[in-house]
């Protein structure tokens, strides 16, 4: 190719990463301008971060409009731009925008209103977006570490809090261990295929599987190590031990962010890898996913029952939710080995609505924070219906959705999982998943009882800022709208899988 052609191709390729470039640009702008802001002007950092999300969303919207449901590759097929990327990128941007709105007043109370906080959020979002579009092992690993390193720092952002520092250290050490396992799995895949491109690796694995139909130790080892690395990121059993400590110690706004955005990005990585690289050997990993899903639901549910700290309870709750989402992945494979789109659609819908009602639950915990009270124990919810009726009603709606009670989005999400399991003949898994709703109702309604039945000795009425009100309104509208009128949300979830992952 001549130089003109190379430059022309470079311009086309760059247009595909414009949403991520916008996030990086505004993150750097925050770091540069924060130095000149007085403490009273630190709110401009949040405004700048929100502008970064808006500009990134606008660039993504232009790509969505021109994409027309097709699949394009860029940078020598290192990234792919498809509806899957569009869906998850909008999910990441929505989660980031909600957390920015919730963070302003909360970080003022914590006296940690620094520009680095918002810059790291934007950089983490850029990493997540590359996770959704990566088609190369190197790109995926760099994107994962960009996201993870940002979260390690954000978890320990409350520098004066010992438990925040401890949580960040645990997260860093265990995250580094999981990254090492994942890198080892990637090295096995590179050794098998001689390439880092997912499409090439998939072809080589299919050829190797045909030559060794009885089983190949290298393929099994690659599946095990890659799955272990990703299971840590989504906090699936038995790689879940970090979640309760990190959720409790991190700033509550970051806890909400990690529980939603990080999980969605890690599931995007899981889908990219297992529906491309490991699709030819799907019979080898379906049972693994089913086992981990059941273990996650079991341990998450049993541990949540005994918790008195809201953030730890919601941490174990999120482990249970991961189990449900993994069941959707199990249901994406029919008994004859063909793809079942309903299972993937159920996963996409679950991740979409989960981002709103789970963030909403943490948002109410943030509202409880005031001078002298951290606000993350169940007793801090006592008498909330009298102190702030709006917050109590919103928390009830979010908890109903987490439990899967109609007419909320959580009910429809779980119903789609059950439906896809039954369609693919996983009747026992469907029964087990339904059975775990009952104990979930118990531990969620412990918080409802505290809000609506008990009386409080705390005379302070929780205050909600205008930014928090806007975010809470958006979250409760989506939670109820997706439960009562789920059609448009289902169409968007279906859009994410209209192009095949494998060719």
C-alpha atoms as one frame of an Amber mdcrd trajectory, in Angstrom:
protein
   0.000   0.000   0.000   1.174   3.545  -0.717   1.286   6.237   1.957  -1.958
   7.808   0.808  -3.815   4.525   1.191  -2.231   3.890   4.584  -3.254   7.340
   5.883  -6.759   6.942   4.489  -7.141   3.567   6.221  -5.782   5.038   9.439
  -8.428   7.780   9.382 -11.166   5.198   8.849  -9.813   3.008  11.642  -9.541
   5.945  14.044 -13.182   6.878  13.430 -14.142   3.512  14.948 -12.385   4.280
  18.251 -13.602   7.871  18.504 -15.896   7.090  21.506 -12.932   5.732  23.492
 -10.726   8.606  22.310 -13.274  11.118  23.629 -13.184   9.503  27.067  -9.378
   9.572  27.167  -9.284  13.189  25.963 -11.673  14.397  28.688  -9.881  12.306
  31.321  -6.605  14.045  30.443  -8.406  17.409  30.426  -9.629  16.766  33.980
  -6.120  15.901  35.150  -4.711  19.070  33.562  -7.371  21.503  34.784  -7.873
  20.070  38.285  -4.610  21.642  39.401  -6.017  25.149  38.791  -9.342  24.617
  40.592  -9.993  25.780  44.125 -11.819  23.423  46.531 -15.062  25.307  45.849
 -14.657  24.765  42.107 -14.031  21.001  42.208 -17.568  20.377  40.991 -16.345
  21.301  37.508 -14.515  17.982  37.388 -17.821  16.136  37.481 -19.233  18.417
  34.780 -16.194  17.779  32.578 -16.507  14.026  33.133 -20.187  14.147  32.210
 -19.323  16.073  29.045 -16.843  13.316  28.208 -19.605  10.724  28.544 -21.968
  12.814  26.410 -19.415  13.343  23.623 -18.464   9.679  23.705 -22.133   8.726
  23.508 -22.641  11.077  20.553 -19.709   9.506  18.692 -21.078   6.062  19.494
 -24.501   7.116  18.217 -23.000   8.158  14.882 -21.295   4.770  14.570 -24.563
   3.039  15.491 -26.438   4.967  12.809 -23.899   4.115  10.105 -23.355   0.519
  11.228 -26.824  -0.708  10.152 -26.427  -4.007  11.973 -23.232  -4.957  10.155
 -19.827  -6.030  11.448 -16.678  -4.073  10.613 -13.094  -4.627  11.631 -10.297
  -2.099  12.138  -6.597  -1.980  12.943  -5.802  -5.208  11.102  -8.844  -6.981
  12.593  -7.676  -6.231  16.146 -11.048  -4.708  16.984 -14.519  -5.374  15.603
 -17.366  -2.872  15.542 -20.698  -4.680  15.706 -24.057  -4.444  17.519 -22.552
  -6.343  20.459 -20.039  -3.511  20.941 -22.722  -0.840  20.532 -24.989  -2.447
  23.135 -22.328  -2.881  25.801 -20.759   0.530  25.165 -24.066   2.296  25.750
 -24.459   0.220  28.914 -21.005   1.292  30.140 -21.665   4.956  29.366 -25.054
   4.879  31.107 -23.506   3.306  34.214 -20.707   5.873  34.236 -23.120   8.779
  33.879 -25.262   7.522  36.765 -22.268   7.086  39.065 -20.937  10.560  38.203
 -24.294  12.086  39.165 -24.350  10.118  42.407 -20.741  10.898  43.294 -20.688
  14.694  43.521 -22.354  15.145  46.906 -21.080  11.813  48.258 -17.421  12.633
  47.586 -17.921  16.101  49.098 -19.046  14.412  52.327 -16.011  12.140  52.162
 -13.762  15.183  51.569 -12.185  13.466  48.567 -13.374  15.681  45.712 -10.358
  15.218  43.445 -10.111  15.282  39.674  -8.299  11.944  39.567 -11.512  10.260
  40.723 -13.463  11.248  37.613 -10.493  10.828  35.264 -10.017   7.237  36.410
 -13.702   6.545  35.854 -13.436   7.725  32.251 -10.272   5.698  31.670 -11.939
   2.613  33.155 -14.880   3.140  30.791 -12.523   3.377  27.816 -10.954   0.085
  28.865 -14.384  -1.515  29.154 -15.346  -0.366  25.668 -12.186  -1.916  24.222
 -13.088  -5.124  26.046 -16.383  -5.165  24.167 -14.798  -4.642  20.748 -11.469
  -6.438  21.130 -10.786  -9.218  18.629  -7.201  -9.847  19.645  -5.752 -11.329
  22.833  -3.324  -8.420  23.284  -6.074  -5.817  22.911  -8.332  -7.698  25.321
  -5.634  -8.067  27.970  -4.562  -4.418  27.770  -8.199  -3.297  27.948  -8.842
  -5.537  30.942  -5.819  -4.196  32.806  -6.735  -0.588  31.982 -10.113  -1.183
  33.582  -8.731  -3.178  36.509  -5.918  -0.765  37.418  -8.391   2.132  37.452
 -10.672   0.203  39.800  -7.799  -0.728  42.135  -7.028   2.961  42.667 -10.680
   3.992  42.918 -11.346   1.308  45.541  -8.717   2.845  47.808  -9.695   6.431
  47.073 -10.795   7.092  50.678  -7.223   7.515  51.826  -8.202   8.304  55.441
 -10.261   5.101  55.772  -8.337   1.990  56.802 -10.912  -0.395  55.359 -10.736
   1.371  51.995  -6.954   0.934  51.905  -7.278  -2.692  52.956  -9.910  -3.358
  50.289  -7.720  -1.814  47.580  -4.744  -3.941  48.628  -6.798  -7.149  48.592
  -8.307  -6.230  45.252  -4.875  -5.484  43.778  -3.209  -8.685  44.999  -6.036
 -11.008  44.017  -6.589  -9.135  40.765  -2.919  -9.519  39.841  -3.153 -13.237
  40.577  -6.218 -13.631  38.346  -4.588 -11.601  35.584  -1.609 -13.934  35.713
  -3.867 -16.956  35.307  -5.654 -15.299  32.395  -2.352 -14.374  30.738  -1.234
 -17.993  31.070  -4.433 -19.111  29.344  -3.856 -16.580  26.568  -0.309 -17.867
  26.115  -1.647 -21.407  25.645  -4.053 -20.161  22.990  -1.226 -18.333  21.232
   0.883 -21.476  21.371  -1.904 -23.539  19.808  -2.753 -21.083  17.034   0.438
 -19.099  16.464  -1.728 -15.966  16.360  -3.436 -13.603  18.787  -6.488 -12.951
  16.569  -9.613 -14.594  17.974 -10.906 -15.709  14.571  -7.652 -17.484  13.731
  -7.478 -19.138  17.160 -11.048 -20.397  16.742 -10.163 -22.040  13.415  -7.034
 -23.679  14.871  -8.945 -24.974  17.899 -11.614 -26.440  15.626  -8.942 -28.215
  13.572  -7.201 -29.524  16.692 -10.511 -30.687  18.155 -11.271 -32.662  14.979
  -7.860 -34.333  15.088  -8.247 -35.198  18.784 -11.999 -35.760  19.275 -11.461
 -37.657  22.507 -10.123 -34.594  24.254  -7.015 -32.438  24.252  -5.259 -31.523
  27.484  -4.073 -28.189  26.055  -7.604 -27.142  25.115  -8.914 -28.178  28.534
  -6.108 -26.247  30.227  -6.813 -23.160  28.100 -10.528 -23.294  28.933  -9.819
 -23.741  32.660  -7.287 -20.913  32.962  -9.178 -18.412  30.822 -12.435 -19.210
  32.608 -10.754 -18.838  36.017  -9.387 -15.424  35.073 -12.778 -14.195  33.890
 -14.654 -15.775  36.824 -12.571 -13.643  39.178 -13.581 -10.487  37.349 -17.300
 -11.326  37.565 -16.955 -12.589  41.178 -18.232 -16.083  40.415 -17.652 -18.921
  42.882 -14.984 -20.075  43.727 -13.235 -16.820  42.763 -15.576 -14.536  44.697
 -13.675 -13.996  47.954 -12.573 -10.467  47.071 -16.064  -9.090  46.472 -17.457
  -8.623  50.034 -14.316  -6.877  51.327 -13.969  -4.663  48.257 -17.663  -3.758
  48.248 -17.554  -2.820  51.937 -14.279  -0.898  51.868 -14.584   1.016  48.611
 -16.444   4.339  48.362 -20.105   3.397  47.924 -20.225   5.113  44.538 -17.321
   2.948  43.340 -18.915  -0.131  44.878 -21.933   0.515  42.672 -19.669   1.081
  39.672 -17.646  -2.109  40.210 -20.764  -4.193  40.834 -22.371  -3.106  37.572
 -19.941  -1.793  34.954 -17.021  -4.085  35.792 -19.289  -7.131  35.736 -20.897
  -6.140  32.437 -17.456  -5.609  30.858 -16.214  -8.947  32.163 -19.291 -10.686
  30.779 -18.600  -9.012  27.439 -15.099 -10.511  27.581 -16.557 -13.905  28.502
 -18.952 -13.831  25.556 -16.288 -12.658  23.093 -13.943 -15.459  24.071 -16.335
 -18.355  24.496 -18.518 -17.577  21.476 -15.519 -17.204  19.177 -12.377 -18.915
  20.438 -14.029 -21.719  22.402 -17.192 -22.131  20.351 -15.819 -25.189  18.471
 -15.372 -26.956  21.845 -18.597 -25.743  23.465 -19.432 -29.249  24.687 -16.391
 -28.997  26.978 -17.422 -25.804  28.798 -21.218 -25.859  29.069 -21.137 -28.137
  32.126 -18.420 -25.952  33.691 -20.620 -22.855  33.333 -23.636 -24.683  34.783
 -21.646 -25.866  37.809 -20.199 -22.431  38.542 -23.660 -20.856  38.141 -25.256
 -23.191  40.692 -22.357 -22.781  43.135 -22.566 -18.991  42.816 -26.295 -18.970
  43.518 -25.875 -21.349  46.470 -22.956 -19.691  48.246 -24.122 -16.168  47.441
 -27.573 -16.853  48.855 -26.417 -18.652  52.008 -23.821 -15.999  52.821 -26.189
 -13.079  52.204 -28.668 -14.361  54.792 -26.234 -13.762  57.670 -24.999 -10.273
  56.679 -25.757  -7.122  58.672 -23.774  -4.739  56.478 -25.784  -3.611  53.442
 -22.795  -3.449  51.120 -21.621  -6.941  52.074 -25.163  -8.241  51.695 -25.400
  -6.714  48.230 -21.964  -8.156  47.420 -23.178 -11.691  48.094 -26.406 -10.795
  46.318 -24.373  -9.830  43.246 -22.651 -13.221  43.351 -26.097 -14.812  43.220
 -27.069 -12.561  40.312 -23.917 -13.683  38.476 -25.168 -17.241  38.842 -28.449
 -16.337  37.141 -26.659 -14.575  34.279 -24.357 -17.563  33.769 -27.440 -19.762
  33.499 -28.440 -17.647  30.522 -25.066 -18.456  29.004 -25.651 -22.162  29.613
 -29.019 -21.814  27.858 -27.329 -20.253  24.833 -26.304 -23.728  23.657 -29.022
 -26.107  22.458 -28.790 -29.855  23.203 -27.665 -30.446  19.605 -24.803 -27.935
  20.008 -26.401 -25.139  17.990 -26.741 -21.561  19.220 -29.878 -20.564  21.104
 -30.262 -16.776  20.674 -32.830 -16.550  23.485 -30.200 -17.430  26.064 -27.932
 -14.615  24.889 -30.877 -12.221  24.695 -31.785 -13.093  28.280 -28.199 -12.380
  29.365 -28.124  -9.038  27.546 -31.479  -7.949  28.999 -30.417  -9.024  32.512
 -27.158  -7.048  32.330 -28.961  -4.003  30.927 -31.597  -3.693  33.642 -29.295
  -4.911  36.421 -27.133  -1.855  35.805 -30.047   0.359  36.834 -31.730  -1.351
  39.771 -28.501  -2.518  41.426 -26.946   0.942  41.132 -30.207   2.295  42.535
 -29.876   0.183  45.678 -26.366   1.488  46.288 -27.566   5.034  45.554 -29.953
   4.863  48.506 -27.068   3.674  50.699 -25.134   6.765  49.545 -28.045   8.954
  50.578 -27.784   7.581  54.127 -24.225   8.894  54.442 -23.987  12.022  56.564
 -21.629  13.513  59.120 -20.709  10.916  61.717 -22.699   8.095  60.062 -21.357
   5.935  57.251 -24.846   4.592  56.531 -24.052   1.086  55.291 -25.472  -1.049
  58.123 -28.986  -2.440  57.990 -29.743  -0.598  61.250 -29.037   2.676  59.434
 -32.177   1.989  57.392 -34.348   1.976  60.526 -37.351   4.271  60.192 -36.342
   5.513  56.740 -40.015   5.692  55.712 -40.445   8.467  58.298 -37.118  10.219
  57.759 -37.237  10.185  53.927 -40.301   8.437  52.445 -39.066   8.886  48.866
 -35.789   7.072  49.538 -37.639   4.254  51.342 -40.041   3.733  48.432 -37.227
   3.766  45.893 -35.217   1.252  47.927 -38.275  -1.009  48.107 -38.641  -0.950
  44.317 -34.957  -1.723  43.762 -35.008  -4.567  46.291 -38.139  -6.037  44.690
 -36.324  -6.017  41.368 -33.236  -7.654  42.845 -35.456 -10.386  44.283 -37.298
 -10.850  40.985 -40.767  -9.760  42.098 -43.225  -8.314  39.517 -43.822  -5.763
  38.108 -40.119  -4.895  38.082 -37.339  -5.420  35.538 -35.729  -8.077  37.717
 -38.809 -10.279  37.364 -38.703 -10.124  33.560 -34.939 -10.761  33.571 -35.278
 -13.911  35.665 -38.321 -15.022  33.664 -36.265 -14.843  30.454 -33.546 -16.958
  32.065 -36.105 -19.580  33.155 -37.694 -19.586  29.729 -34.403 -20.108  27.901
 -33.412 -22.898  30.311 -36.664 -24.738  29.687 -36.312 -24.270  25.928 -32.911
 -25.928  25.963 -34.003 -28.801  28.202 -32.242 -27.690  31.404 -35.261 -28.403
  33.598 -33.318 -29.104  36.803 -31.369 -25.850  36.480 -34.642 -23.979  35.937
 -36.140 -25.497  39.103 -33.019 -24.717  41.138 -32.940 -21.107  39.953 -36.611
 -20.623  40.879 -36.023 -22.163  44.312 -33.332 -19.618  45.186 -35.780 -16.742
  44.831 -37.400 -17.595  48.188 -34.318 -17.093  50.414 -33.477 -14.005  48.355
 -36.844 -12.506  49.270 -36.013 -13.143  52.933 -32.680 -11.337  53.054 -33.855
  -8.429  50.886 -36.933  -7.960  53.044 -34.779  -7.708  56.151 -33.909  -4.268
  54.772 -37.552  -3.560  53.941 -38.534  -4.398  57.522 -35.869  -2.038  58.851
 -37.152   0.813  56.671 -40.861   0.318  57.176 -41.338  -1.332  60.593 -38.535
  -0.309  62.929 -38.045   3.109  64.462 -34.851   5.123  64.242 -32.843   6.878
  66.931 -31.046   8.973  64.289 -32.774  12.378  64.098 -31.046  13.370  60.841
 -33.196  13.198  57.713 -31.188  12.001  54.684 -30.817  14.704  52.059 -30.731
  14.022  48.317 -28.969  16.417  45.946 -30.483  17.408  42.605 -27.965  15.299
  40.719 -28.801  12.293  42.885 -32.530  12.907  42.394 -32.061  12.912  38.631
 -30.056   9.676  38.725 -32.540   7.984  41.073 -35.446   9.041  38.866 -33.754
   7.570  35.789 -33.020   4.312  37.585 -36.505   3.798  38.995 -38.137   4.666
  35.645 -36.050   2.034  33.839 -36.629  -0.507  36.616 -40.416  -0.155  36.366
 -40.652   0.481  32.615 -38.601  -2.617  31.780 -40.857  -4.642  34.079 -44.193
  -3.335  32.786 -43.328  -2.570  29.139 -40.238  -4.691  28.387 -40.650  -4.817
  24.598 -38.236  -2.003  23.652 -35.619  -3.196  26.116 -35.923  -6.716  24.707
 -35.466  -5.383  21.191 -32.294  -3.562  22.244 -31.025  -6.740  23.930 -31.855
  -8.721  20.800 -30.017  -6.141  18.682 -26.776  -6.962  20.500 -26.721 -10.497
  19.054 -28.055 -10.001  15.511 -24.598 -10.580  13.990 -22.865 -13.896  14.659
 -19.772 -14.011  16.828 -18.255 -16.802  14.801 -17.860 -17.044  11.036
